[in-house]
């Protein structure tokens, strides 16, 4: 019986794949497994973040429903009408001046503040709206609410409310919920570049 030569034995392979082939295949399997594991980790993180954003959006939508059904939106609407009615009593020349002069605008808003001071019902409405926006601001800053969804629904509302009622809020902050600070923070959070 003849023994195979050592050259021939070294050339033997399993399933006709040489040792070098198996080594290459093993390396490829290792790389694919590693890439799959890393991809799986990234996918898990992505899914986790998506589920977190979904939960934030759901909570934001709950607050939007609260805004619309618990009287906050109605209070805001009445305050907007109150401000519009006040502006209509201002002579047109004074309104134009207030649009271009910060000092004239401040005087106009101080006059408006005096009008609010004579209206306890309006003061209570401001208090209600400030309370809601403070609650919303805390929710956004704690990352419990979606900043993007909040901005879509409330950015213009928050900005216009502060434009009209900001001086009153500032002068009355000691008596308002959260002293109005959270509302100002919410405004900055929703519109960091400032209002266009």
Buried (B, 14 or more C-beta within 10 A) or exposed (E): EEEEEEEEEEEEEEEEEEEEEEEEEEEEEEEEEEEEEEEEEEEEEEEEEEEEBEEBBEBBBEBBEBBEEEBBBBBBEBBBEBBEEBBEEBEEEBBEBBEEEEEBBEBBBEEBBEBBEEEEEBBEBBBBBBBBBBBBBBBBBEEEBBBEBBBEBBBEBBBBBBBBBBBBBBBBBEEBBBBBEBBBBBBEBBBEEEEE
